[in-house]
């Protein structure tokens, strides 16, 4: 669950400041009047008393009016969310979700090594070493947290469920050392890795462990979270870390978070010196440096267990015991040295030195200036670099890569036979027969790659590209399954940003192969394209685009990007750390944030003012199921007033507001990449395994069922929208939010993301695919982070999951991102949100900002003109429309059309207009109004009566 931060508190205070000032002013005036009358020359006591009474009655009325304006204005969204009915999950839904979570994780756990058949464990007694064994990683922090309303299954519990008995004395050593995991939160990161120093293991404990079992399991864990990337230098300024010993430091200067600490290294030395059969479990979403396992022949088995969600560790126990055969494949490349990756020097904290006049302030970093990140590696992300660099002779593959992308072992063996490949009518197709040649049942993955023809200095192309994959059913020993593979030839096209400025399938021979991983070819065939195909006409678009895709991004700046030309001749120059910290005058002149943005800059005098406030009698439910362009939408939109449109656009935090005049009810949207978490009511759902886990299954059906499970839980919780799935790319292993994203590969990410979206949408739950786009690191994410990348890499890699989620998943909603793309905020980038998303891909639905905190650049006026529809705001800041020109109202009308279209097609409208109760806070307010009115009238009557009585008494006294 997300916590409260002081930025939110200050925004709330500032949003109600006018009303608080008004109350204060009237209070002061009442006091002044009271004092002034007392000191005045007015001799008439009755008049003085009446003025006293009336001044305080005026204050009472003013206070009630001001508070009411707060409640029904800036505080309405918060109050609606906080007082919403707490709908809970049914027992059946909980049971189904727990079962699915375990099933997903059972195919996510990836076996990286298994010498001498060490796994499954031969002994049911097991010594489990490592502090993380008692406090494993279930998800991520921030929006990826598990809901505390449901119990979690730990690693040790999962092993017990599988019939394994663990050494309780060892576990007690760890829980006594520290019971809780250090928090890595958005505003506060403690990167401490608790681990008992080897010197603190009593010899008697080791002796008893050896007597207990000769099987040893070591657990190493790493956690990531929203708002912070993993440290690349544990001794850098600002890194909070507490060493486990006063005798030595866990990390030296230059050491990073994704390598062993000294205490972990010592613990492994201790275990391997006492046990010959050791299994290492790495529990984390970020690729880890595992080269050390090659130095220990005693470490015979290695399992990668990404964050397992609420019940997923039950699956790990079954795999260790042999009840389940592991079938996971790596979703990322595991390299020996993460500091040598092409992106390493160009991720992190880089601030412009000539942009101090554009400051922003946020709770994560305080006041800061615009920053930048250069995606210098271009299309050569992850395995695409390593496979191509190996082919070009730039690297020694075996020295660089330990476990390739798509790699994973099994307790059985498989053979794959590639059938004849046909290429006809733009489609490549063939069958693959998979046979279980081992002794136990298992599942295998058919991975299909292509190697395109490359011209030196021409369009950038990687020599290995995943193009299709399928996972088999469970195959018994000796059994076979024939998997049909089919893909369009334009799936092998490249985006030529320089010459054609379009997608191009170049003529030549394409090697299509089935692989056991990105590096190991099982069999291959040649597909020949006779002539260049350029996708630049309306009757020949790429991948079903509704309009021709051409350049829309000005995002290369002054960056040198990695090129395959001459065997990556510019590798050293391109991948070096940035030395230029100034934004060019040309770009700076176009840069906009709150300090210099004026809506009038984009006003069009030819725009006509739309109709508002009409009385056409159309209700939103009348549009359910109607086409986006149905003429009746115009009748409905004509009915909206400026204030209704502004309210709908401005207040979209965790749901969309009600519009009573058209029968639009308040809808609830909730956060959580692997669950549903209502941050206001505290109600949440079962947490599924992480997105990285889902990717490691390589099972599209499980991804679909994941989305369907989210949809079922959303129905129980009365939720309309899900702020997920997140589908940015694992550009770097150090990205804090990799647990929330799927993979380093766009195709694998696209398949999993689109299936999750499809599953949720099939239940009428609109899934907000996010963060659109290029939000692939957490560092400086709120600081006007200018992202520089080639148009080719943006289209071929970073947009691929979003594109599939629209075209194949039917996405009904989008959450944009905090960062700038080039020099334009993603939330106002018309090329991204209109030209690509809506025009090319045909998206119909609403675009939401990421959390709307202002941050010096988020403005509703700017957003709606660039293609955003609704602000994820819970308080009044810059989320309201200030410009009332025809251009502005046309943009407002379009935004409301998109919001209402999404709402009308949610499951809550499937049976007509929903009936809803008045929010409890409104009912209470109405009661308070009534009581206040009665009190006012009574006091007014009393005041007047006393005035008259005093006047009468004074007259009688004369």
N, C-alpha and C positions, 0 to 999 in steps of 0.2 A: 504494500500500500504506500502511496505517496504521503509524505509528511508535510507539515505546514512550515513555511519559511518566512523570514521577516520581510522579504520583498512582497509576498502576498498580503501580509498584515498591513504594510504601508500603503499598498494599492487600495485596500479596502478603506483605510482611514482617509486617504486622499479622495476617494470617490464620493464619500459622504461629507467631505469638508464643507461644501457650500451650505448644506442643511445644518451642520453643527455650528457654523458661523452665524447662520440666521437665528438659531436658538440662543446663541450667546448674545447677539445684538439685542434681541427682544428682551432677554433677561436683564441686560444692562439698562435698557430703556425703562423697564419696569422699576428697577431700583432707583434710577435717576428721578423718575416721576414721583416715586414714593418719598424720596428724600427732599425733592424740590417742593412738593406740596407741604411737607411738614415744616419747611423753613419759609414758606411763602407767607404773604400777608392775608391769605384767605382766612377769615375769621369763622366762616360757616363750617362747623365741625361735620355736619352731615355731608356737605359737598366734598370736604377733604376725604372722609371715609369712603364715599362713593368713588372718587377718583382712585383711591388705593385699590378698592375691590376691582374696579373695571380694568386697571392696568395689569393686575395679576390674572384676571380672567382672559385678557388679551394674550398674555404670555402662555396660559394654558392652551388656548386655541392654536397659537403659533407653534407651540411645541408639538401638539398632536399632528398638525398639518406637516411640519418638517419631518417628524419621524415617519409619518405615512409616506411622504415623498421618498425617504430613504428606503423604506420597505418595498414599495412598489416600483422603485427605480433601481438604483445601483445594487441594492442588496437582494433583489428578487431572485436572481439566479442562485445565489448561495442558499437562500432560504428554501427555495423549491427543492434543491438537491438535498439539503440537510434534513428536511422534514418529509422526504418521500417515503412512501410505504415500504417497509422492509420485507420484500418478497424473498423467501428462502428457497433453496433447492429441495426438491422432493427426494425421499430416500432412494427411489428407483434411479433418478438422475445421478445422484451421488455414486451409487453402485456402478452404474454404467460408465461414468467418467473415470472412476478408479480403475476399472478393468481395462478401459482403453488406454489410460496412461501407462499401465504396466505393459500392455501389448506393444505400444509405440517404443518404449524403452528397450523391450526385449529384442527389437530389430535395430536399435540405435547403437547399443554397445558394440564397439569395434575391436576385434582382436588383432593386434599389431605384431605379436610374436607368440610362438608356442612351441618351443624346442622340446624335443623328447616327449611330446604328448603330455606335457606337464598339466595342462587343463583338459578336461575337468579335474578338480581336486580328487586325489585318490583317497584321502582321509577326510572323514567328516569333522574331525577336530582341527581347528585352524587357529593359528596365531595371527592376529591382525594388528599390524604396526602402523604408526602414523597418527598424529593428532586428528587429521581430517577424517579418520575412520569413525570418530565419535561426533563430528560436526561437519558433515559433507555439504556440498554445494547443490542445492535443490533448484535454484533459478538464478536470477540476478537481483540487483538491488533497484530501488526506485520503482518504476511501474512494473518491473519483472518480479517483484516479491511474491512469496506465497501468502495466502490468506490464513491468518492465525486461527480462524474458526474451524479449521479442519486439521486433523492429525496428519503428520507426515511419517512416512516409512523411512527409517534411516538405513544406512548400509548394513549395520549389524543386525537390525531387525529383519531386513531382507534376507540375509544369510540364514538367520534362525528359521524364517518361514520356509527356506529351501532345505531344511534338515541339517544344517551345519551348526556346529557348536563352537563358539569363539571363546578365546581366553579372556575371562572377565577381569583377571588381575591386570592384564595389559590395558584394557579399556578403562579401568578405574584410574590407572596412572595418568591417562590423558584427561579424563573428566575432572580429576582433582587438580590438574595443572591449570586448565581453563575450561569453563563450561560453555562460554559463548564465543561466537565468531566475531572478530572485529568488524565494525561497520564501515562499509564503503558506500557512503551516501552522497547525494548530489552536492551538498554544501559542506561535507565533512568526510574526509577519507582517512581511514587508519589502515595502512597496508601491512600491518603486522601479521606474520605467519607463525602462530603459536606452534611450537614443537619442543618436546622434552629433549634437552641436551643428552647426548649419549652417555656422558659421565654420570647422569642422574638415574640411569637404569641400574637398580641393584643387581648384583651378580646372581642373587638367589632368584630374582624374577626371570632372568635369562635361562638359568638352569631349569626352573620349573616350566618355562615355555618349551624348551627342548624336550622335556619329558612329556609335555602335553601333546605335542605333535611335531613332525618334521616338515609340516607345511607352513609356509610363512607368506602372508599377503601384506604388501606395503601400500598405503593410500596416500597420495599427494593431491592436494586440492588447490585450485585457484578460482577466485571469484571476481566478477566484473560488475559494473553497474552504470546506471544512467548518470551522466554529468561529469564523468572522469575517465580518461584513458589510463591504461595500465602503465606504471612507471617504466621508462627505459633506462633510468639511472636511479637506483635506490638511494643514492647519496645526494641527489639533487636538492636544492633549496626548496622547502615547502613540503617535502615528503615526510609524512608521519610514519615512523616505524620503530618498534621497540624490540631490541635484540633479546634473544632467549638466554643469553649468558653474558656475564661481565668479563669473561675470559677471552672472548673473541667477538668479532662483528659478523653478523649473518651475511652481510653483503659488503663488498668493496666498491670503491668509486668506479662507476661504469657498469656494474652489474645491473641486471634488469629483473623484473618481476616474474618473467617466464623462464627462469632457470632455477636450479636448486639453490636454496639457502645453505649456508655452511652447516646449520643444525640438521637440515634434511640430509645433506651429504653424509654427515657423521652417523646419522641414524641408519642410513642405507649400508654404510660400512659395517656397523654393528650387526645388522641383520644378516648380511651376506657372509660375514665371518663365522656365523653360528648356524646358518641354514643353507642347504644346497638346493632346495626346491623353492624358489621365490617367485611370486607373482606380483607385478607392479600394476596398480590401478591409478590412472591419471583421471581425476574428476574435475573437469573444467571445460568451458566452451572455447577457450582461446588455445590455438596450437602452441604446444610446449616444446622446449628443447629437451629431447629424450635421448640424445647421443650417449649419455652416461650409461644407458643400459648395455651398450656394447662392451663396456669395460668390466662387466660383472657376469661371468658365465653362470653364476648362481641364479641370476634373474632370467628365468627360462620363458616366462610369459609376461606379456604386456597387454593390458586392456585400456582402451579409451572409453570413459563413461562420462559423456557430457551431462550437464545438469538434468536431473531425472524427474523433477516435478514432485507432486504430492506422494505418489506411490511407486514411482519408477524403479526405486532401488530393490524392490521385490524381484524385478527382472534380472538385476545383476546377480542376486543370490542364486537364481535358477541357472544362470550361465556358469557360475563358478561350480555349481553342483552337477552340471551336465544335463539338467532337465530341459534346458533350452540350448539350442545350437546357435552361437552368434552368427549374425548375417550382416552386420553393419559394415559400411564402407566410409572411408574418410571423406569429409566434405571440404577439407582443406589440405594443403601440402604441409607435411612436417619436415622442416629443414633442420640441419645441425646448428646453424648459426642465424638466429633471427635478425641480428644486426647487419647481416649482409644482404638482406632482401632489397629489391630495387626501390621500395617505397620508404625504407627505414629513415633515411636522412630528410625526407620531405613529408613528415607528419609531425604534429606537435605544435608548439607555441611560437608562431612567427607573427609579429606585429609590424604594421606599416609605420615608418618613422615620419612620414610627411602627411599624416591624416589625423593629427591631434584635434583639428577643428570639428571632427565628427565623433564626439565621445558618446559612449553608452555606459549605463550602469546596470548591473544585475547582481543577484544574490550569490552567484557562483564566483565572480571575479572582481566585484566592485566596479569602480569607474575605469574604463579602458578604452582603447581606440581600435579601429578596424584591424582585422587580422587576415591572414591568407594561408592557403595550403595549395601546393602544386602537385597535381597527379602526374608526375614526370614520367612514370612508367608507361603511360598511354594504355594500349590494349594488353600489355604484357603483365597481367595480374596473375599471381599464383602460379599454377602449373603451366599456364600459357607462356610465361617467361622461361621457366626451367626446362621445359621440353624443347622450346625453340632455341634457347641459349646452348643447350647440349648439341642440337643439330648443327648450330653455327660454330661450334668449337669454342665458345666463350667460357664454358665451365666444364668441370669434371662432374658429371651428374651424380655419381655414386659418392663423391665427397661432399656434395652440396645437399642432396635430398636423402632423407632417411626413410620416410614413408610417403609414397606418391599420393596424389589426389585419386580418390576412387579405390583405395587399397583397403583390403580387409581379409582376414583369414577365417577359416571355418573348422569345425571338428571333423568335417568330411572333405572329400575332394570332388571336383566337378570337371567335366569336359564340355567345351562349347564348339559346335560345328556350324560354320557359316555356309548357308545355302547360296545358290546362284543369285547374283545381284542384278536387278533390272532397273533401267532408267528410261522412263517413258512418260510423256505428257507432263514433264516437270516434277515427277515424283521418283524418288529412289526407294526401292523396297527389296526386302529379302527376309528369309527365315533364319533363325538360329535355334539349333537343337541343343538343349542343355541336359546333360546326363549326370546323375549322382553316381560317381564311381567309388564312393567310400562306403563306410560301414554304418553310418547313422543318418537319419533324415536331416535335411537342411534346405536352405534357400540360397539362390545365387542371383547375381545381378548381371544382366547383359548390358555392357557399356559400349556405345558406338561413338567413334571419333572420326573426324576427317582432317586430312592434311592437304591444304589447297595449294595450287601452283603459285609460286611467289617470284616476282621480278625484282631484282636488286634495285632498291631506290623507289620502287613502286608503292602501291597501296600496302600499308602495314598488315601483315598476316602472321598469326601464330601457326606453328607446325602441328599442333595438337589442339583440337577443339571438340568438346563434347557436343554431340548433336541430337542424341536420343538415348534412352535407356529404359529398361523394363526389369522388374523383379519377378522371379518365378514364384510359383506356389511352393509349399513344402513338398520336397521330393524325397520319397523313400529311397533307400539304397537300391541302385540298379534302375530306378525309374527315370524317365525322360519327359521333357516338356518342350514343345516347339513354340518359340516366341516370334511373333511377326513384328518386323521393324519396317516403318515407313516414315519418310519425311520429305518435305518439299525441297527442291533444289535451291530455292532462295534462302533456305536456312543456312546455306553455305556461302551466301553473298557477303561481301564486305562493304563497309560504308566509305565511299571515296569523298572525303571532305574537300579535297583540293581541286580536282579537275571536273569530274562529273557532278560533284556536290549532290550525290544521290547514291542509293544502294546499287552495287555492281556485282554481277557474277561473271568473273573473267573467264575467258576461254582457257582450256587446258585440262590436264589430268588431275583429278581429285582422288586421293587415296582414302577409301572408306574402310575402317577397320573395326573389329570387335576386340576389346582389350580387357584384361583383368584389372587394370588401373591405367592412369593416363600415360604411363611409360612402357607398359608391357603389352605388346601386340600379340593376340592369339591368332588372328587370320585377317586378311585384307583383300580388297578388290579395287580395281580402278574404274572410276566413273569419269567419262570424258565429256566435257562441255565444248561444243564445236565452235561457238562464237560468243563474243561478249554479250551479256544481257544487262542492259541498263534500265533500272526501274524508275523511269522519269516521265511516264505518261499516265493519264487518268485510266486507261484501259490496261495498264501494266504497272501496278504498284507493288511494293514489297510487302509480303506477308499479310495481304488483305487490307492494307492501309486504304482508308476512304479517300485520302488525297495524297498527292505525291510528297514523299519525304525529301526535304532539302534542308540546307543549312539554316539553323535558327539561333545558334549560340555563337557569341563572340567571347570565347572563353580561353583562348590560348595565351593572351597577354604577351609578356616578354619572356616566356618560359621555353627552355630547351627540352623537348620531349624525346624519350628514348626511341630509337629507330633501329630496325633490323638491318638497315643498309650496311653493306660491307662488314657483315658479321658483328653487328652492334658496335660499330667503330666509335660511336659517341657515348658509350656506356658510362665511362668515368665522369664525363662532363654532365651528362643528363641526370645522373643519380646522385650527384654531389649535393651537399646541404646548400640551401639558398644563400646567396650573398647580396642579392638586391632586395632591399627592404623599403623601396619607394614605389608608389603607384604612379604610372606615367601621367603627364599632364592631360593627355587625351582622355584617359579613363577617369581621372580625377574630376574633370570638368563635367562628366556625366553621372558621377556618383551622387546618390540621393539617400538621405535619411530624414529624420524628423526636423533637423535643423534647416534644411533647404528644400524640402518637398512642398510643392504647391499644386493642388489638384487642377488649378486653372491652366497649367502647362499643357494638359492633355484634353482640355475642353474643345468640343467641336461645335462651332456656331450653327452648323446645319442640322444638329440633332434637334428633334422635336420633343417637347415635354409630353411624357406619357400620361394617360388618364389615371387618376387616383380617386379613391373614395366612391366609386360607382356602386349602384345598388342593383346588381345583376342576379342576386339570389343563388349564386353557385357556391357549393360546399366542397371542401377538399376531397371528401369521400367520393364525390361525383367523378373525380379524375383518376381514381385507383384503376390501374390496368390500362389507362389510355396512353397513346403514344405521346412522346415528349412534345411533338409538334401539333398535337390535336388543337383545333381552333378554340376549344372551350377553355384552354389555359389562359388565353387572352382575356376572356370574360372574368375569370377568377382573379387574375393579376390586376385587372382594372379596379377591383374592389378595394385593394390595399391602399391605405393612406401612407404618407411619408413616415409618420411615427411608427406605424405597424411594420413597415419594411425595415426601418432602422433598428427596431427592437429585435426583429428576427435575425438580422445580420449581426448585430453587435453582441448579442448575448447567447453565444453558442457553446458555453463551457459545460461539457459533460451532458449535453442534450440540447435540444432546440426548443425555443419558447412557444407557448400557445398563442394562437391568433383566434380569438373567440368569434370574430365576425365571419370567418370562413370555416369554422369547425376544425381548426388545426389544434390538436391537443399538444401538451408538453410531452416531449419524448426524451427518454433517458439514454445516454451513451456512456459507456464505461471503458476504463483503461485495462491494460494487461496483455502482454504479447502471447502468454500461454494460459490465460485465464480471464475472468471478468472480475474487476475490482471496483466497487463503488466507494470512492474515497470519502464520501460524505456520510453515507449510512453505515459504512463498515461491513456491509454485506458483500460477500465474494463467492467465487465458484471454486471448484477443484482446479488446482494448477496442473496443467499438462507438462510433459517434458519440454525443454527449451527448443527453440527453432533449430538450433544446431543439431540437437538430437533428431529432430524430424528429418533434417537433411541427410543425416548419417544412415537413416533407414533405407534411403533410395527407393521408398515404397510410396508411390503416388496415391494408392488406395488409402493408406493410413493417414496421409495428409488430408485427403477428402473427408475421412471420418473424423479427424481432428476438428475441421471446420463445422461439420454437422454436430459434433459434441458441443462445441461452443454455442451453436444455434439452439440446441436443446436447453442448455443451461440459461441462455438469454431469455428463453420463453418463461422458464420458472422464475427468473428474477425480474421479469417485466421490463426487459432491456431491448431497445430497438437497434442500437449501433454499438459496434465493437472497435475500439481504437487499435486495430491490428488487422492483418499481420504486418509486421515490420520486415522490410525486404531489401535493406541496403546491403552492401557487399563487404565481405571480410577482406578489405584492401590491405589491412595490417592486422597481425595477430594481437597488437597492443590496443586495439579499439575496445573501449570499455563495454560497448553494447553488443559485442559479437554474439553473446548468448541469445539476443533478441533477433538476430539476423541469421540467415541460413548457411551461407557458403561463400567461398571466394569466387565461385563460378556463376555466371548469369543464367545459364541454361538450367542447372540443377535448382538454383534459387527460384527461377521462374516456374518450374514444374510444381515445386512444393507450395509456393505462395499462391499460385492460381488455384490449386486444388483446395487449399484452406479457404480462400475467398469463395469459391464455388460452393463448398459445403455450408458455409454460414449463410450465403445468399439463398441457397435452396430452402432455408428455414425462414426466409423473410427478414433476416438480420443483415443490415448493410454493414459491410466490413470496410473500415478506413485503411486502405493500403497506405503504408507510410515508410519512411519519411521522404517525400517527393520533392527533391531528389538530391543525390550526392551528399547525404548526411552520413558519411562513413567514418567520422571520428567525433569524439566528444569534446576534445580540447578546443576552446574558443567558440563553441557552437552557438553561443548567444552574442558573440562580439562582432557582428557583421563580418562573418568569416567568408572571405572571397575565395571561392573554389575555382581553380584554373585547371582545365582538362581539355583534351582534344574532343571535337564533336564525334569523331569515330569511336573513341572509348566510351563516351557518354551513351551513345546509341547501342553499341555492340555489347556492353557489359552492364553499366549502371542502370539503364532504363529497361533492360530486358525483363526483369521480374514484374515491373509495373505494367509493361505492355501486355504480357501474357495474362496478368490478373484482370485487365480490361477485356481483352479479346476472347480469352478462354474461360476466365473465372466469372465474368459478368459483374465486376466491382461496381458498387453503387455509391461509394464515397472514397475520398482521398484526404489524407492529412499531408499538407505541404511541410517544408522543413524550415528551420531557423536560418540556415546559411544563405549567403548570396551565391549565385551562379554567375561567375564573372563579377560584374558590378551591379547586378540586379537581384534583389531579394527574391528567393524562390517563391514566396507567397504573393509576389506581384509580377512574376515573370510570364508575360503573355505568350512568349514563344513556347515555354514549357507547358503552361496550363491551358492555353487555347489552341495554338497551332498544332502541337504534338498530341496532347491528351485528348482534346475534343475533336479537332479537325481530322488529324491523321488516324487516331485509334477509334474514334467514334464514342468516346465516353459520354454517358448521360448520368448525371448525379451531381452531388455537391462536393466542393473543395473546402476543407477546413484548415485554418492555420494550425501550427503547433501552439503550445500554450502561450496565450497572448499576455505577455508582461510588458509590452511597450518596447523596452530595451533600447530605445533611441531610434528605432527604425520601423517598428510594426505599426502601421496605420490603416484603418479600415478604408479610408478614401483611396489610398494607394492600392490596397489589396483587391477591392472589387473591380477596379479598372484593369487589373492584370490577370483576372481569372479566378480569384478566390471568392467564395460566397459567404462564409460565416466565420466569425472570430471565436476561437476557443478561449473566451473570456468569462470570468466570474465576477469581475468588478469593472467599474467605469474608469477607463483611462483613455487611450486613443482608439478605442474600438467602435466609436460612434461615427456616423457619417456627418461631416461638417459642411460639405458643399451641396447646395440644392439646385445646381444647374441642370439643364436637360440631359447633359452627358452623364452626370452623376445619377440622376433618377433612372436613366436607361440601364446603367450598370446595376443599380439596386434592383430593378425589376428582373433582370437576368439572374442575379444572385438568388432572389426569392423564388424564381421559377425552379432553379436547381435544387434549393433546399426543400421546397414543397413537393417536387417530383420524387425526391428520395423518400420523404416522409410518407407520401401517398402509397408508395409501393413497399412499405415495411409491413411486417406481419400484423402489426396492430391495426391496420386498416383493411385487412383481408376480408373482414365480415361487415364492412361498412363503417360508419362513423362511430368511434369508440365512445363509451360513456365513462366519464371521469369525475371523481369527487373533487370538490374545492380543496386546495391545499390547506392543511390545518393551520398554518401561520396566517393565512388570509381569513379563515373563520375566526381565529382569535382576534385579529385586527378589527374585523367587523364588530365583534362583541365589545372590544375596547372603545371603538367609535361610539357605539350606542350608549355605553356606560358614561363615556366622556361627555356626550351630548346631554344625557340626563343630568349629570353632575353640573355641567355648565348652566343648564336651565334652572336647576334648583338653586345654585349659587347666585345666579343672576336675579332670580325672584327674591331670594333672601336679601341680596344687596339693595335691590330697589325698595323692598319692604322696610328694611332698616333705614334707608335714606328717608322714605316718607315718614316713618315713625319719628326719626330724629327731627325732621322738619316740623312735624306736628307738635312734638314736645317742646321744641325751641319756641314755636309760636305761642304755645300755651304758657310758657314761662315768662313771656313778655307781659 
